[in-house]
């Protein structure tokens, strides 16, 4: 209740509290402060001020290296009898063709050089670690019935001589009839390969023959011996 007082002249006055002593003023002030805090918090959660999310870095399965024909991967190479993890590979298109023997058309359209993660390999006789694979793609069309054996051939690369892995190669050679076209990959497993780009050339040797009653036919058998530079 407001206080009253009377002066010496008989005038009555009512005492008025200063504004800052009025309770409702402070209630309003508290409400304003609470509202302001709420508004500030809401503004800080606005999408325009949201911190960017952190994403885990991912490694691509395949990435280019300095060579346009070379890629690094983590893929599996599954062959007929074995599975390997590819570390790096390079593809070459030598476009080798030959029809000098018995009019047999032989084409090698692709050579795939693969650096693999070192793995124990059994060659049918013993087990040892291997680091590389070379796959050679053949296409053969004979003009007569022939026997053709690249999956029983040999390869020389970087001073290593290896026999073809017939178990992991495609089943496309052997007896090939006149007019037929056979295609497939011949696989060679290398003990050592530091990098795919160290393989600059390959030498391939394999045998072929045909049946004949002419004992004077010196052309009935053939040993192919070719060297191909690997560049595109």
Backbone bond lengths (Angstrom), bond angles and torsions (degrees), N, CA, C in turn:
res aa  C-N    CA-C-N  psi(-1)  N-CA   C-N-CA  omega(-1)  CA-C   N-CA-C  phi
1 X - - - 1.456 - - 1.516 108.60 -
2 X 1.354 116.54 137.08 1.462 121.44 -178.95 1.522 110.61 -70.56
3 X 1.304 116.86 139.91 1.476 122.04 178.41 1.515 110.86 -78.73
4 X 1.387 115.95 143.19 1.470 122.33 176.92 1.516 108.06 -115.88
5 X 1.333 115.29 146.09 1.473 118.88 173.10 1.532 108.21 -146.77
6 X 1.358 115.35 158.19 1.475 122.14 -177.11 1.521 108.65 -121.46
7 X 1.347 115.43 132.45 1.471 118.52 179.69 1.514 110.67 -83.04
8 X 1.343 118.31 -176.64 1.461 123.67 -175.29 1.505 112.98 -67.98
9 X 1.325 115.42 -19.73 1.467 119.02 179.04 1.509 111.96 -90.88
10 X 1.305 117.01 0.52 1.464 119.90 178.26 1.503 114.06 90.49
11 X 1.333 117.43 9.14 1.469 120.23 178.32 1.527 110.35 -83.45
12 X 1.318 114.59 136.72 1.474 119.95 -178.35 1.538 109.58 -101.46
13 X 1.305 114.29 133.47 1.477 120.40 -179.42 1.523 109.56 -125.33
14 X 1.354 114.45 152.32 1.471 121.30 175.21 1.544 108.62 -110.90
15 X 1.336 115.17 127.22 1.472 120.04 179.77 1.541 109.76 -72.53
16 X 1.319 117.56 126.80 1.474 123.30 178.94 1.518 109.10 -106.23
17 X 1.388 116.68 126.08 1.486 121.61 178.80 1.529 110.62 -69.17
18 X 1.320 116.43 142.95 1.480 119.03 173.45 1.531 109.27 -58.47
19 X 1.329 116.28 152.48 1.474 120.17 -175.53 1.512 112.95 -58.67
20 X 1.376 116.01 -34.76 1.453 118.16 -176.06 1.521 112.25 -75.53
21 X 1.351 117.02 -6.18 1.449 119.72 176.96 1.524 112.49 -98.80
22 X 1.334 115.37 1.09 1.461 119.66 179.73 1.521 109.05 -85.21
23 X 1.325 116.85 127.89 1.462 121.66 -173.63 1.511 113.09 -62.71
24 X 1.333 117.42 -37.63 1.453 119.52 -175.75 1.530 112.68 -69.63
25 X 1.357 115.19 -23.55 1.458 118.82 175.68 1.536 109.65 -62.77
26 X 1.326 115.64 -43.07 1.468 119.88 -179.55 1.520 112.15 -70.25
27 X 1.336 116.05 -33.42 1.470 118.36 175.63 1.526 110.53 -61.24
28 X 1.334 115.78 -44.42 1.472 120.50 179.39 1.527 110.20 -62.97
29 X 1.353 114.78 -41.30 1.462 119.03 -178.99 1.531 110.97 -62.29
30 X 1.330 116.85 -43.16 1.470 120.68 179.23 1.522 110.97 -62.73
31 X 1.339 117.01 -43.19 1.459 121.35 178.99 1.526 110.81 -60.47
32 X 1.357 115.37 -42.15 1.476 119.21 179.99 1.528 110.71 -63.47
33 X 1.337 116.41 -42.05 1.458 120.19 -179.98 1.522 111.03 -63.26
34 X 1.353 115.79 -43.94 1.461 119.51 179.37 1.519 111.21 -61.70
35 X 1.307 116.35 -42.88 1.467 121.34 179.34 1.526 110.98 -62.43
36 X 1.349 115.51 -41.57 1.465 119.69 -178.81 1.521 111.02 -64.80
37 X 1.336 116.30 -41.11 1.466 119.82 178.74 1.520 110.95 -63.46
38 X 1.333 115.72 -42.11 1.463 119.46 178.97 1.520 112.26 -62.64
39 X 1.337 115.60 -40.80 1.461 119.92 -179.46 1.520 110.98 -65.85
40 X 1.338 117.43 -39.11 1.463 121.55 179.81 1.530 111.28 -65.44
41 X 1.343 115.57 -42.69 1.468 119.86 179.61 1.509 111.08 -63.43
42 X 1.321 116.88 -40.47 1.466 121.14 179.34 1.505 110.45 -64.01
43 X 1.327 117.00 -40.68 1.460 120.75 -179.40 1.520 112.02 -66.00
44 X 1.341 117.06 -35.01 1.461 119.64 -178.84 1.508 112.60 -70.09
45 X 1.363 117.98 -19.54 1.462 122.10 178.63 1.509 112.71 -92.76
46 X 1.316 117.81 1.53 1.458 121.78 179.90 1.526 109.59 -61.59
47 X 1.332 115.67 145.23 1.470 119.91 -173.89 1.517 111.98 -60.93
48 X 1.336 117.37 -27.61 1.450 119.56 -178.50 1.513 112.13 -70.88
49 X 1.335 117.27 -16.29 1.451 120.85 179.75 1.521 112.15 -110.52
50 X 1.334 116.50 5.43 1.454 120.04 -177.67 1.525 110.06 -71.45
51 X 1.319 116.77 133.95 1.461 120.91 178.07 1.517 109.30 -65.38
52 X 1.340 117.23 140.52 1.472 119.43 179.67 1.510 110.92 -62.19
53 X 1.357 115.06 143.55 1.455 120.25 178.69 1.527 109.94 -72.61
54 X 1.288 114.77 148.39 1.460 120.96 177.74 1.519 109.10 -95.08
55 X 1.347 116.21 125.14 1.456 121.35 -179.83 1.518 109.00 -107.48
56 X 1.312 116.37 140.97 1.447 120.37 175.62 1.516 109.67 -70.16
57 X 1.320 115.75 136.63 1.461 119.81 177.64 1.516 109.46 -69.32
58 X 1.328 116.50 140.39 1.465 121.41 178.29 1.515 108.62 -120.61
59 X 1.293 116.85 147.60 1.460 122.71 179.12 1.512 109.24 -102.83
60 X 1.323 115.47 126.36 1.461 120.05 179.73 1.516 110.13 -67.45
61 X 1.329 115.22 146.56 1.460 120.40 177.05 1.521 110.99 -63.42
62 X 1.335 116.17 -33.27 1.441 119.98 -177.76 1.512 109.80 -131.34
63 X 1.314 117.56 132.71 1.455 120.19 178.05 1.512 109.00 -140.36
64 X 1.342 115.01 146.18 1.448 119.60 -179.09 1.516 110.82 -76.73
65 X 1.325 116.61 147.29 1.440 122.20 172.44 1.515 107.62 -110.31
66 X 1.309 117.19 -166.04 1.455 120.11 -176.91 1.521 112.17 -65.28
67 X 1.329 117.93 -26.96 1.456 120.82 179.85 1.520 109.70 -94.19
68 X 1.347 115.36 132.18 1.459 119.64 -174.60 1.518 112.28 -64.74
69 X 1.349 117.07 -23.87 1.465 119.88 -177.88 1.516 112.00 -98.69
70 X 1.338 117.55 8.28 1.456 121.54 -175.94 1.517 110.35 -115.59
71 X 1.308 116.53 132.49 1.467 121.19 177.49 1.517 109.64 -134.19
72 X 1.348 114.59 150.12 1.457 120.88 173.18 1.519 108.07 -103.91
73 X 1.286 116.70 136.94 1.461 119.91 -178.35 1.511 110.34 -140.91
74 X 1.328 113.86 173.66 1.457 119.88 172.93 1.518 109.74 -125.41
75 X 1.321 114.74 19.85 1.461 119.56 -175.16 1.525 111.85 -78.09
76 X 1.301 114.13 161.84 1.451 121.64 176.18 1.528 109.62 -93.26
77 X 1.312 115.87 138.42 1.459 122.01 172.29 1.519 106.90 -106.81
78 X 1.308 115.92 110.08 1.463 120.62 -178.91 1.518 109.21 -102.62
79 X 1.317 115.91 117.65 1.451 122.26 177.01 1.526 109.25 -105.19
80 X 1.298 116.46 -171.09 1.461 119.34 -175.18 1.520 112.82 -62.46
81 X 1.341 116.32 -38.96 1.457 120.02 -173.93 1.529 113.95 -120.21
82 X 1.324 118.06 -13.52 1.461 120.73 -174.74 1.514 110.85 -138.74
83 X 1.343 114.98 161.70 1.461 122.19 174.77 1.526 107.79 -129.07
84 X 1.345 116.18 135.97 1.451 121.66 -177.35 1.526 109.51 -129.92
85 X 1.329 116.60 152.67 1.464 121.68 174.44 1.519 108.75 -97.90
86 X 1.327 116.45 121.06 1.468 121.74 -177.41 1.526 109.50 -77.54
87 X 1.329 115.62 127.51 1.465 121.74 174.74 1.525 110.18 -93.84
88 X 1.316 115.69 -46.07 1.462 121.07 178.31 1.520 107.69 -157.41
89 X 1.328 116.82 151.32 1.461 119.02 178.40 1.514 110.75 -147.24
90 X 1.329 115.03 156.76 1.464 121.86 177.17 1.518 108.50 -138.97
91 X 1.325 116.51 136.17 1.464 122.56 179.50 1.518 109.91 -109.31
92 X 1.319 115.84 137.85 1.461 121.77 178.77 1.524 109.21 -128.76
93 X 1.327 115.30 149.19 1.465 121.81 179.65 1.525 109.15 -121.41
94 X 1.330 117.29 83.27 1.470 119.88 -175.30 1.527 114.07 -71.85
95 X 1.336 116.39 -21.52 1.469 121.11 -179.26 1.535 111.69 51.35
96 X 1.316 115.01 44.88 1.466 119.72 176.84 1.530 109.30 -76.81
97 X 1.313 116.02 134.96 1.468 120.34 176.03 1.522 109.35 -142.54
98 X 1.336 115.32 147.89 1.460 120.96 -177.59 1.526 108.59 -156.37
99 X 1.321 116.08 137.15 1.471 120.33 173.72 1.521 110.25 -139.66
100 X 1.337 115.09 31.05 1.467 120.44 -174.70 1.518 113.22 -78.18
101 X 1.341 117.65 -19.23 1.459 119.89 -178.44 1.530 111.13 -110.04
102 X 1.309 116.67 119.06 1.468 123.77 175.18 1.521 112.59 51.46
103 X 1.318 115.24 31.76 1.464 121.23 -179.93 1.536 111.95 54.17
104 X 1.325 116.44 27.44 1.467 121.58 177.39 1.524 109.11 -85.03
105 X 1.309 115.51 122.38 1.467 120.04 179.72 1.529 109.83 -85.77
106 X 1.315 114.74 117.47 1.464 121.23 179.24 1.527 108.50 -118.11
107 X 1.303 114.81 126.89 1.465 119.71 179.49 1.531 109.54 -130.68
108 X 1.331 115.95 133.17 1.472 122.23 172.11 1.517 106.38 -116.04
109 X 1.320 115.34 106.45 1.463 120.28 -172.14 1.522 113.31 -97.54
110 X 1.340 117.28 -17.10 1.460 118.59 -175.87 1.518 110.78 -152.57
111 X 1.326 114.96 137.91 1.461 122.20 171.52 1.522 107.48 -125.05
112 X 1.304 115.88 124.16 1.467 121.75 -178.07 1.528 108.92 -110.88
113 X 1.336 116.41 117.35 1.458 122.25 179.34 1.523 107.79 -104.34
114 X 1.335 116.87 124.73 1.463 121.39 -171.36 1.524 110.31 -128.04
115 X 1.324 116.10 123.46 1.469 121.51 169.99 1.518 106.87 -91.53
116 X 1.331 116.85 122.09 1.462 120.94 -177.52 1.527 109.88 -109.84
117 X 1.323 115.53 159.21 1.454 119.46 169.29 1.530 108.03 -64.82
118 X 1.326 116.56 131.83 1.466 121.00 -175.19 1.524 110.98 -50.99
119 X 1.328 114.14 131.75 1.459 119.84 -175.58 1.521 110.27 -142.19
120 X 1.322 115.97 147.79 1.464 120.76 173.74 1.539 108.40 -72.24
121 X 1.318 115.35 133.52 1.465 121.02 -175.19 1.530 109.44 -132.18
122 X 1.310 115.90 134.53 1.462 121.76 179.08 1.527 108.82 -108.18
123 X 1.322 116.45 121.68 1.463 120.08 -175.71 1.526 113.43 -98.66
124 X 1.334 115.61 13.64 1.456 119.91 -178.48 1.508 112.66 96.86
125 X 1.334 115.64 -12.39 1.458 120.43 -179.87 1.526 111.44 -124.92
126 X 1.336 116.18 -44.16 1.461 120.49 179.73 1.526 109.87 -150.83
127 X 1.326 115.40 168.30 1.466 122.22 -179.38 1.521 109.40 -110.77
128 X 1.334 116.35 135.97 1.464 121.17 178.63 1.537 108.52 -155.36
129 X 1.343 117.58 160.63 1.470 120.13 179.99 1.529 111.34 -76.55
130 X 1.331 115.71 143.45 1.469 121.71 177.72 1.527 109.25 -128.09
131 X 1.354 114.80 154.83 1.469 120.04 -175.46 1.524 113.78 -129.01
132 X 1.337 117.88 -10.74 1.462 117.85 -174.87 1.510 113.59 -148.54
133 X 1.331 114.61 159.34 1.460 122.26 177.90 1.526 107.97 -137.39
134 X 1.316 116.57 138.27 1.464 121.48 171.08 1.526 107.27 -123.20
135 X 1.334 115.08 125.63 1.459 121.47 179.49 1.530 108.84 -114.63
136 X 1.326 116.27 127.43 1.465 121.96 -177.97 1.525 108.67 -115.95
137 X 1.329 115.93 124.45 1.470 120.14 -176.61 1.528 110.56 -96.61
138 X 1.340 115.63 120.97 1.465 123.28 -178.40 1.531 111.13 -106.06
139 X 1.332 113.30 150.59 1.465 121.86 167.81 1.524 106.52 -136.59
140 X 1.336 115.89 123.64 1.468 120.65 -173.09 1.525 109.81 -128.75
141 X 1.348 116.25 129.57 1.464 121.47 175.44 1.533 108.15 -134.12
142 X 1.336 118.57 105.42 1.474 120.21 -178.28 1.528 112.58 -87.02
143 X 1.327 114.83 155.36 1.469 120.97 176.20 1.519 111.14 -95.27
144 X 1.335 117.19 -1.41 1.459 123.63 175.21 1.525 107.17 -153.07
145 X 1.299 117.92 169.54 1.460 120.88 176.96 1.532 109.61 -65.32
146 X 1.312 116.95 128.28 1.462 120.41 -178.21 1.533 110.32 -137.32
147 X 1.320 114.51 167.28 1.459 122.68 166.75 1.528 106.77 -113.32
148 X 1.321 116.01 130.21 1.464 120.59 -169.71 1.526 107.32 -138.30
149 X 1.369 118.37 123.90 1.462 120.35 -166.63 1.546 115.86 -129.22
150 X 1.300 120.26 55.10 1.474 119.09 176.83 1.531 113.31 -66.82
151 X 1.349 118.26 -26.10 1.467 119.32 178.69 1.529 111.81 -75.51
152 X 1.368 116.17 -0.44 1.466 121.02 172.77 1.528 110.74 -116.23
153 X 1.347 114.67 17.08 1.455 120.06 -177.03 1.517 112.82 -91.01
154 X 1.329 115.10 -170.09 1.466 122.05 179.19 1.514 110.28 -129.44
155 X 1.327 114.64 159.88 1.465 122.10 177.71 1.522 108.29 -132.03
156 X 1.332 115.37 142.28 1.462 121.80 173.07 1.527 107.50 -121.11
157 X 1.344 116.05 125.81 1.463 121.45 179.42 1.519 108.64 -151.23
158 X 1.333 116.19 127.67 1.471 121.35 179.47 1.525 112.35 51.67
159 X 1.326 115.64 41.22 1.454 119.53 176.43 1.511 115.00 80.41
160 X 1.305 118.26 -0.16 1.465 121.79 178.29 1.523 110.20 -102.11
161 X 1.309 116.64 132.45 1.460 121.87 172.74 1.518 108.64 -110.20
162 X 1.335 115.90 123.54 1.464 119.91 -178.13 1.519 109.36 -133.15
163 X 1.309 115.56 147.40 1.459 121.19 173.95 1.523 110.13 -81.73
164 X 1.316 115.47 150.82 1.460 119.74 175.77 1.519 109.99 -61.74
165 X 1.320 115.71 142.99 1.466 121.19 176.10 1.528 107.36 -89.43
166 X 1.319 115.99 92.51 1.470 119.86 -175.16 1.521 112.03 -65.46
167 X 1.346 117.16 -29.18 1.466 119.20 179.80 1.509 113.23 -68.27
168 X 1.341 117.41 -32.97 1.463 121.36 -179.82 1.530 112.94 -96.92
169 X 1.348 116.77 -9.51 1.464 119.81 176.98 1.526 110.36 -79.36
170 X 1.332 115.14 162.95 1.467 119.30 177.04 1.528 110.45 -72.80
171 X 1.313 114.80 150.08 1.463 121.24 -179.69 1.529 108.64 -90.42
172 X 1.337 115.73 84.89 1.468 118.06 -175.64 1.530 112.57 -131.44
173 X 1.342 117.08 -14.95 1.464 118.15 -174.92 1.528 111.11 -103.76
174 X 1.336 115.79 -161.52 1.465 119.37 -171.98 1.515 109.25 98.36
175 X 1.313 116.63 -132.68 1.461 120.31 177.90 1.534 109.88 -78.22
176 X 1.329 115.75 121.21 1.467 121.41 178.11 1.522 107.98 -123.97
177 X 1.310 116.20 125.52 1.463 120.90 -175.70 1.524 111.85 -82.10
178 X 1.308 114.75 155.69 1.456 122.32 177.33 1.530 110.79 -53.52
179 X 1.320 116.63 131.74 1.461 121.89 176.41 1.509 115.16 84.71
180 X 1.339 117.71 -14.47 1.462 120.33 178.54 1.532 109.69 -79.06
181 X 1.330 115.59 154.15 1.467 121.29 175.16 1.518 108.86 -120.95
182 X 1.315 116.67 122.37 1.452 122.96 -179.88 1.532 109.79 -115.51
183 X 1.321 116.09 136.13 1.455 121.00 178.09 1.522 109.66 -131.75
184 X 1.325 115.84 150.43 1.456 119.77 177.35 1.518 112.12 173.35
185 X 1.335 114.75 170.14 1.463 122.00 -179.67 1.519 111.14 -101.14
186 X 1.332 115.55 137.92 1.461 121.92 170.44 1.527 106.81 -104.94
187 X 1.340 115.96 129.08 1.465 121.71 -173.89 1.523 110.20 -107.47
188 X 1.342 114.92 133.98 1.456 122.31 175.52 1.530 107.74 -123.86
189 X 1.329 116.73 129.65 1.462 122.79 -178.85 1.531 108.91 -103.17
190 X 1.346 117.17 123.82 1.456 121.82 -177.68 1.525 111.14 -105.26
191 X 1.334 115.07 138.04 1.460 119.35 177.84 1.526 111.31 -68.66
192 X 1.321 116.09 -38.12 1.460 119.83 -175.01 1.530 111.12 -126.38
193 X 1.328 115.63 133.93 1.464 121.69 170.98 1.525 107.14 -158.08
194 X 1.316 116.33 108.06 1.463 119.88 -179.00 1.523 111.29 -76.96
195 X 1.335 116.39 -34.95 1.463 121.09 179.72 1.518 108.46 -161.49
196 X 1.319 117.07 148.65 1.470 119.36 -178.13 1.525 111.79 -62.84
197 X 1.326 116.87 -30.66 1.461 119.62 -176.07 1.522 113.47 -75.18
198 X 1.336 117.72 -5.96 1.464 119.79 175.70 1.525 111.35 -79.59
199 X 1.332 118.10 -14.51 1.460 121.77 177.99 1.518 108.40 -87.80
200 X 1.320 116.51 100.02 1.461 121.65 -176.21 1.528 113.05 -96.01
201 X 1.329 116.84 -23.91 1.458 120.86 179.42 1.521 108.82 -157.03
202 X 1.325 115.49 160.46 1.467 120.77 176.73 1.527 109.10 -135.84
203 X 1.313 114.54 148.56 1.460 120.95 174.48 1.524 107.98 -116.10
204 X 1.321 116.59 130.30 1.460 122.38 -178.13 1.528 110.28 -120.12
205 X 1.335 115.81 138.20 1.465 121.37 175.19 1.525 108.82 -134.32
206 X 1.338 116.38 134.57 1.465 121.17 174.43 1.528 109.00 -157.73
207 X 1.298 115.66 163.24 1.463 121.43 -175.57 1.526 111.98 -106.84
208 X 1.330 114.26 156.05 1.467 121.90 174.28 1.529 107.82 -150.87
209 X 1.328 116.07 156.45 1.466 119.28 177.74 1.518 109.71 -162.21
210 X 1.310 116.22 171.50 1.467 121.88 172.20 1.523 109.00 -143.17
211 X 1.325 115.18 157.19 1.462 120.68 -179.66 1.524 110.11 -80.25
212 X 1.336 115.32 141.45 1.459 120.70 177.05 1.524 109.74 -155.62
213 X 1.327 115.07 150.66 1.467 120.81 175.62 1.518 111.47 -93.93
214 X 1.306 114.92 -3.77 1.457 120.32 -179.21 1.527 109.27 -89.01
215 X 1.311 116.52 104.51 1.452 120.87 -177.76 1.533 112.43 -69.83
216 X 1.309 115.89 -15.29 1.466 119.47 178.51 1.531 112.42 -90.06
217 X 1.320 116.01 1.14 1.464 120.04 -178.83 1.530 109.48 -81.04
218 X 1.302 115.56 94.49 1.465 120.53 -179.99 1.531 112.63 -75.19
219 X 1.313 116.12 -5.81 1.469 120.09 -177.06 1.526 112.20 -93.71
220 X 1.344 117.02 2.55 1.463 119.55 -173.37 1.528 113.47 -70.57
221 X 1.304 116.76 -17.94 1.464 119.22 176.53 1.530 109.79 -128.08
222 X 1.296 114.25 152.76 1.469 119.80 -174.61 1.522 109.45 -147.03
223 X 1.327 116.16 134.01 1.464 120.99 169.11 1.520 107.30 -111.19
224 X 1.316 115.53 108.91 1.462 120.13 175.51 1.529 108.93 -71.92
225 X 1.317 116.21 137.86 1.465 121.91 177.80 1.514 106.54 -145.26
226 X 1.319 116.10 99.99 1.471 120.51 -174.05 1.527 110.03 -127.01
227 X 1.312 115.05 150.16 1.466 122.14 174.17 1.519 108.29 -124.38
228 X 1.316 115.37 130.51 1.467 120.76 -179.14 1.514 110.18 -123.37
229 X 1.329 115.70 129.65 1.454 120.46 171.90 1.534 108.57 -78.88
230 X 1.310 116.15 139.19 1.465 120.34 -178.65 1.523 109.16 -101.41
231 X 1.300 114.48 98.56 1.466 121.02 174.57 1.519 107.86 -156.73
232 X 1.338 115.32 153.55 1.466 119.90 -179.45 1.531 109.34 -120.34
